[in-house]
Amino acid sequence: MIAEKIYTYEDYLKKEERVELINGEFYDMSPSPYPKHQRVVSRLWHELFRNLDCKNSEKEDKCEVYISPIDWKIDDRNVVQPDVAIFCEETDKQYFSKTPPVVVEVLSKATAKKDISVKYELYERNGVKYYLIVDPNNEIADIFKLKNDKFELIGKLSRDKEIELEWDGCKSKIDFKNVYN
């Protein structure tokens, strides 16, 4: 039996097409998402950005909201590009290396299976505090919170709901009526 090649960050840097590297395997990020997907991504970014409050935080690093494409290099075999994430680190590298407290993936036909299985497990294993899986077509968001090193579903929110997320002296919120309208 021939062992499959395990790819690394060095291999990732050589790729010309947009991919993610998860558990040493490449995952294609194409085709480009539908406009509705991108509209929901940008509105989620806007909600998290305008409501982000870290005034009471004792953290040295300032938290900021980022939109894909931005790399989170977890280790040499895992580099992902969350649709929206809050990173709390200053970096002069081409990537972030600290676990973001909040990650949002907006489902699309090309990435839905990966987002709800492979990335779910990866984010859980790496200590993401909140993982939001947003279905733009059905206008539903599954909100997971890390408790005892496992994600727990804390809400299945529709367009008329909102959620406040709190971590390490910071908070933000999303009003889903502003996301889906």
C-alpha positions, 0 to 999 in steps of 0.5 A: 500500500502506498502512503498518501503524501502529507503536505506542509506549509511549504507546499501550501506556499507554492500553490497558485490556486486558492486552497486550504491545508487541513491535516496535511491535505489540500482542499480547493476553495473554488469555484468562487462563492455566489454573490449572496454568500459574499453579501452575508460574509460582509454583513457578518463582518460589519456586525462583528466589527461595529459591535466589537468592544474590548475596553475591559480586556486586559489582553495585550493584543488588540482584537480585530475582525478579518474577512477571507482571504486571510491565513490562520496557520495553525501548524505546519499541516493546517492553514485555513481561511475562515470567511470571517474571524476575530484575531487577537494578535499583532503579526508582521507575518503573512498569517495569524498563528494564535487561535481566534476566539470567533470563527464564522463560516458561511456555507456554500455548495463547494465548502459546506461538507468541509465546514460542518465536519473537517473544519468543525473538528479542527476548530474544536481541537484548536480551542476556538471559543465560538464557531458560527456556521451560517446557512445563507439560503435558509437564513439559519446560523448554528452557534457553537460554544467551546465548553470542556474542550467540546463544541456545544450548540448554544443556538440555532438562530434565524433572521429575527434573532441576535447573539452576543459573544463574550471572551477574555474581557471582549464582546461583540454581537450579531443581529441577524436581521442586519445580515439577511436583509 
